[in-house]
Amino acid sequence: MNCCILGAGAWGTAMALHLDRCGHSVTLVPRRIEHALDIASRRENRDYLPGYKLPHTIQIGCEIGPVLMEAEVIFLACPSKALRSLCASIKPHLQAAWQLKLALIMCKGLELDSLKTPAEIVAEELPGLACGVLSGPTFAGEVAVGKPTAVVLAVGSDCEQPERYQEAFSNTGLRAYLSDDVRGTELGGTLKNVYAIGSGLCDGLEMGDNAKAALLTRSLNEMVRMGVALGGQKETYFGLSGFGDLVATCAGQWSRNRTFGQRVGEGEAPQAIVDGQKSVVEGYLATECLYRICQEQKVEAPILAVIHAILYEGLEPLTAMQQLMTRDLKSES
């Protein structure tokens, strides 16, 4: 299968290595031409995934048009805030992409202005192209070397023969599970980043393992309740793109969102952290988007609200976390 990965961050690069091990023809296309030239010459993505060599069977593309002419599947691996512009750059080349059957979204987040999910953006910008979502606990470094994990491949009814893609993208290191809940899969991947920031806040404030476990348990409860209210299926949030990704992102030392929360808990300013690093903290913008959605739809989400107050309203982290402990007592359900 001819696979094209648009976006050469850590996750996109790791997916290129995985697909190459699956025996597919793989082209990785960075956003910047100088980045493409550097990867092609060094066979390593020093900016986003240093230390992992790319075999010469993985082609490095500099322009979208020529790559799309042969692609059967495109993987959209840019940050969520850049997805609409990426789709706009794809659109002029679609007519010549005669083999292209499916676009798979790899980013996790919402569009700040419209509050739309990535799948909604792709449907608007690339009408007529089947679209799906690939999500789950996927630390790039572990995927890059083939350590075992499992993901959800969520596709709509417009995707023909989804089992073909499930089989094509699975091997002994990565197992794909099919789902038809595209919206729930996207919301799970977005929500878990917010609660990973909360996990990091616990670490930064040195609140201890008990507090962190309690927060994550209540976060899962809030994720399921909010996710169902916003249109996903309940079972999805207990699956790989919900609970599974939540566990990995909240526990992993590699997690950008957890690390971001830890630094905020230790006293750093949220905006200064975001502005001072190359990699994107998807949970930062996701917190604002989800908070606005909950306000508009009158969905109660106290943990999300407290994290939003810390990141956007200047509330002191320790004071904010204490507010959660002094809310009215209730039953666990």
C-alpha positions as CSV (number, residue, x, y, z in Angstrom):
1,M,0.0,0.0,0.0
2,N,1.3,3.5,-0.9
3,C,1.2,5.6,2.2
4,C,1.9,9.3,2.5
5,I,2.5,11.0,5.9
6,L,1.9,14.8,5.8
7,G,3.7,16.3,8.8
8,A,7.1,15.1,10.2
9,G,6.7,15.6,14.0
10,A,7.5,12.8,16.4
11,W,4.3,10.9,15.8
12,G,4.3,11.2,12.1
13,T,7.9,10.1,11.9
14,A,7.2,7.1,14.2
15,M,4.3,6.1,12.0
16,A,6.5,6.2,9.0
17,L,8.8,3.7,10.7
18,H,5.9,1.5,11.7
19,L,4.4,1.5,8.2
20,D,7.8,0.7,6.7
21,R,8.1,-2.4,9.0
22,C,4.6,-3.4,7.7
23,G,6.0,-3.5,4.2
24,H,4.3,-0.5,2.7
25,S,5.7,2.2,0.4
26,V,6.1,5.2,2.7
27,T,6.7,8.9,2.0
28,L,7.2,11.3,4.8
29,V,6.5,15.0,3.9
30,P,7.7,17.7,6.4
31,R,6.1,21.1,6.3
32,R,9.4,23.0,5.7
33,I,11.7,22.2,2.8
34,E,14.8,22.8,4.9
35,H,13.5,20.2,7.4
36,A,12.9,17.7,4.6
37,L,16.4,18.2,3.3
38,D,17.9,17.7,6.7
39,I,16.0,14.5,7.3
40,A,16.8,13.2,3.9
41,S,20.6,13.8,4.3
42,R,20.9,12.6,7.9
43,R,18.2,9.9,7.8
44,E,17.1,11.2,11.2
45,N,14.5,13.7,12.4
46,R,16.7,15.7,14.7
47,D,14.1,18.3,15.4
48,Y,11.3,16.1,16.7
49,L,12.5,12.4,17.1
50,P,16.3,12.4,17.5
51,G,18.1,9.1,17.9
52,Y,15.9,7.0,15.5
53,K,17.4,6.3,12.1
54,L,15.1,6.2,9.1
55,P,15.9,3.4,6.5
56,H,16.3,4.5,2.9
57,T,13.1,2.6,2.1
58,I,11.3,5.6,3.6
59,Q,11.2,8.4,1.0
60,I,11.3,12.1,2.1
61,G,9.0,14.4,0.1
62,C,9.4,18.1,-0.4
63,E,6.2,18.9,-2.2
64,I,2.7,17.6,-1.6
65,G,1.5,17.4,-5.3
66,P,3.9,14.7,-6.6
67,V,3.5,12.6,-3.5
68,L,-0.3,12.6,-3.7
69,M,-0.3,11.3,-7.3
70,E,0.7,7.8,-6.1
71,A,-0.8,7.8,-2.6
72,E,-3.6,5.4,-1.6
73,V,-3.8,6.6,2.0
74,I,-2.7,10.0,3.5
75,F,-1.9,10.4,7.2
76,L,-2.6,13.9,8.5
77,A,0.1,14.3,11.2
78,C,0.2,18.1,11.7
79,P,-0.9,19.8,14.9
80,S,-4.6,20.3,15.1
81,K,-4.3,24.1,14.7
82,A,-2.6,23.6,11.3
83,L,-5.0,21.1,9.9
84,R,-7.2,23.4,7.9
85,S,-4.3,25.0,6.2
86,L,-2.8,21.6,5.4
87,C,-6.1,20.5,3.9
88,A,-6.1,23.7,1.8
89,S,-2.7,22.7,0.4
90,I,-3.9,19.2,-0.4
91,K,-7.2,20.3,-2.2
92,P,-5.6,21.5,-5.5
93,H,-4.0,18.1,-6.0
94,L,-6.9,15.9,-5.3
95,Q,-8.0,15.5,-8.9
96,A,-4.6,14.1,-9.9
97,A,-4.5,11.8,-6.9
98,W,-6.4,9.0,-8.7
99,Q,-5.5,6.2,-6.2
100,L,-6.3,8.1,-3.0
101,K,-9.0,6.4,-1.0
102,L,-8.7,7.5,2.6
103,A,-7.4,10.3,4.8
104,L,-6.4,9.3,8.4
105,I,-6.2,12.0,11.1
106,M,-3.4,11.7,13.6
107,C,-3.8,15.0,15.5
108,K,-5.8,15.4,18.7
109,G,-7.5,18.7,19.4
110,L,-10.2,21.2,18.2
111,E,-10.1,24.3,16.1
112,L,-10.0,27.3,18.3
113,D,-12.3,29.6,16.2
114,S,-14.9,27.1,15.1
115,L,-14.6,24.5,17.9
116,K,-14.8,21.8,15.2
117,T,-13.1,18.4,15.4
118,P,-10.4,17.5,12.8
119,A,-12.8,15.1,11.0
120,E,-15.3,18.0,10.6
121,I,-12.6,20.2,9.2
122,V,-11.5,17.5,6.7
123,A,-15.1,17.0,5.6
124,E,-15.4,20.7,4.9
125,E,-12.1,21.2,3.1
126,L,-11.8,17.8,1.3
127,P,-15.4,16.8,0.5
128,G,-15.8,13.4,-1.1
129,L,-12.7,11.9,0.5
130,A,-13.3,9.2,3.1
131,C,-11.9,10.2,6.4
132,G,-10.9,8.3,9.6
133,V,-9.1,8.7,12.9
134,L,-6.1,6.9,14.3
135,S,-5.9,7.3,18.1
136,G,-4.7,5.5,21.2
137,P,-1.7,5.2,23.6
138,T,1.1,5.9,21.1
139,F,4.3,7.4,22.6
140,A,6.3,8.1,19.5
141,G,9.6,6.7,20.7
142,E,8.0,3.3,21.6
143,V,6.2,3.1,18.3
144,A,9.4,4.0,16.4
145,V,11.2,0.9,17.8
146,G,8.2,-1.4,17.5
147,K,7.3,-1.8,21.2
148,P,3.8,-3.2,21.5
149,T,0.7,-1.0,21.6
150,A,-2.9,-0.9,20.3
151,V,-4.8,1.8,18.6
152,V,-8.4,2.6,17.4
153,L,-9.0,3.0,13.7
154,A,-12.3,4.8,13.6
155,V,-13.9,5.3,10.2
156,G,-17.2,6.3,8.9
157,S,-19.6,4.6,6.5
158,D,-17.9,6.2,3.5
159,C,-14.8,4.1,4.0
160,E,-14.9,1.0,1.8
161,Q,-13.4,-2.3,3.2
162,P,-12.2,-0.9,6.6
163,E,-10.9,-4.4,7.5
164,R,-8.4,-4.0,4.7
165,Y,-6.8,-1.0,6.4
166,Q,-7.1,-2.6,9.8
167,E,-5.0,-5.6,8.6
168,A,-2.6,-3.4,6.6
169,F,-1.7,-1.2,9.6
170,S,-1.4,-4.0,12.1
171,N,1.7,-6.1,12.9
172,T,3.3,-7.7,16.0
173,G,4.1,-4.2,17.4
174,L,0.8,-2.5,16.8
175,R,-2.7,-3.8,16.8
176,A,-5.6,-1.8,15.3
177,Y,-9.2,-2.1,16.5
178,L,-12.0,-0.9,14.3
179,S,-14.6,1.6,15.5
180,D,-17.4,3.5,13.8
181,D,-17.4,6.2,16.5
182,V,-15.3,8.9,14.8
183,R,-16.6,11.7,16.9
184,G,-16.1,9.9,20.2
185,T,-12.6,8.7,19.2
186,E,-11.6,12.3,18.5
187,L,-13.2,13.7,21.6
188,G,-11.5,11.0,23.8
189,G,-8.1,11.9,22.3
190,T,-8.7,15.6,23.0
191,L,-10.1,15.3,26.5
192,K,-7.3,13.1,27.8
193,N,-4.8,15.8,27.0
194,V,-6.6,18.2,29.3
195,Y,-6.7,15.7,32.2
196,A,-3.0,14.9,31.6
197,I,-2.3,18.5,32.4
198,G,-4.1,17.9,35.6
199,S,-2.0,14.9,36.3
200,G,1.1,17.0,35.8
201,L,-0.2,19.7,38.1
202,C,-0.4,17.0,40.9
203,D,3.3,16.1,40.1
204,G,4.4,19.8,40.1
205,L,2.6,20.5,43.4
206,E,4.0,17.3,44.9
207,M,0.5,16.3,46.0
208,G,1.3,12.5,46.1
209,D,0.2,9.4,44.4
210,N,-3.2,9.2,46.3
211,A,-4.2,12.6,45.1
212,K,-3.2,11.9,41.5
213,A,-5.0,8.6,41.5
214,A,-8.2,10.2,42.9
215,L,-8.0,13.1,40.3
216,L,-7.6,10.7,37.4
217,T,-10.5,8.5,38.5
218,R,-12.7,11.5,38.7
219,S,-11.3,12.8,35.4
220,L,-12.3,9.5,33.7
221,N,-15.8,9.9,35.1
222,E,-16.0,13.5,33.8
223,M,-14.5,12.5,30.4
224,V,-17.2,9.8,29.9
225,R,-20.0,12.1,31.0
226,M,-18.9,15.0,29.0
227,G,-18.0,12.9,25.9
228,V,-21.4,11.4,25.8
229,A,-23.0,14.8,26.2
230,L,-21.0,16.0,23.2
231,G,-21.9,13.2,20.9
232,G,-19.6,10.2,21.4
233,Q,-20.5,6.7,22.4
234,K,-20.0,5.8,26.1
235,E,-18.0,2.6,25.3
236,T,-15.5,4.6,23.3
237,Y,-14.3,6.6,26.3
238,F,-13.6,3.3,28.2
239,G,-11.5,2.1,25.2
240,L,-8.1,2.8,23.8
241,S,-8.7,6.4,22.6
242,G,-10.2,7.3,26.0
243,F,-9.1,5.4,29.1
244,G,-6.1,3.8,27.4
245,D,-4.7,7.1,26.1
246,L,-5.5,8.8,29.4
247,V,-3.4,6.2,31.4
248,A,-0.4,6.6,29.0
249,T,-0.5,10.3,28.8
250,C,-0.9,10.9,32.5
251,A,1.8,8.5,33.5
252,G,4.5,8.8,30.9
253,Q,7.5,10.9,31.5
254,W,7.5,11.6,27.8
255,S,4.0,13.2,27.8
256,R,4.2,16.8,26.7
257,N,0.8,17.6,28.3
258,R,1.8,16.0,31.7
259,T,5.2,17.7,31.6
260,F,3.5,21.0,30.8
261,G,1.2,20.6,33.8
262,Q,4.1,19.8,36.0
263,R,5.9,22.9,35.0
264,V,2.8,25.0,35.7
265,G,2.5,23.4,39.1
266,E,6.1,24.3,39.8
267,G,5.4,27.9,39.2
268,E,6.1,28.6,35.5
269,A,3.7,30.7,33.4
270,P,1.6,28.6,31.0
271,Q,1.9,30.9,28.0
272,A,5.7,31.2,28.5
273,I,6.0,27.4,28.4
274,V,4.0,27.2,25.2
275,D,5.9,30.0,23.5
276,G,9.3,28.6,24.5
277,Q,9.2,25.1,22.9
278,K,8.9,23.6,19.4
279,S,6.6,20.8,20.2
280,V,2.9,21.5,20.5
281,V,1.0,21.1,23.8
282,E,-2.4,20.1,22.4
283,G,-4.1,20.1,25.8
284,Y,-3.5,23.9,26.2
285,L,-5.7,25.0,23.4
286,A,-8.0,22.0,23.9
287,T,-8.8,23.3,27.4
288,E,-10.0,26.6,26.1
289,C,-12.0,25.0,23.3
290,L,-13.7,22.4,25.6
291,Y,-14.4,25.0,28.3
292,R,-16.2,27.2,25.7
293,I,-18.2,24.2,24.4
294,C,-19.3,23.2,28.0
295,Q,-20.3,26.8,28.7
296,E,-22.4,27.0,25.5
297,Q,-24.0,23.6,26.1
298,K,-24.3,23.9,29.8
299,V,-22.3,20.7,30.5
300,E,-20.9,20.5,34.0
301,A,-17.2,19.8,34.1
302,P,-15.6,21.0,37.4
303,I,-12.1,19.5,36.8
304,L,-11.9,21.0,33.3
305,A,-13.1,24.3,34.7
306,V,-10.4,24.4,37.4
307,I,-7.7,23.5,34.8
308,H,-9.0,26.3,32.6
309,A,-8.9,28.8,35.5
310,I,-5.2,27.9,36.1
311,L,-4.2,28.2,32.5
312,Y,-6.3,31.2,31.4
313,E,-7.5,33.1,34.4
314,G,-4.3,33.2,36.5
315,L,-5.7,31.1,39.4
316,E,-2.9,29.8,41.6
317,P,-2.5,26.0,41.1
318,L,-2.6,25.0,44.7
319,T,-5.6,27.1,45.5
320,A,-7.4,25.7,42.4
321,M,-6.7,22.1,43.4
322,Q,-7.9,22.8,46.9
323,Q,-11.2,24.1,45.4
324,L,-11.8,20.6,44.0
325,M,-11.4,19.1,47.4
326,T,-13.9,21.5,49.0
327,R,-16.8,21.1,46.5
328,D,-20.1,19.8,47.9
329,L,-19.9,16.1,48.9
330,K,-21.9,13.7,46.7
331,S,-22.1,10.0,45.7
332,E,-19.4,8.6,43.5
333,S,-21.6,7.9,40.4
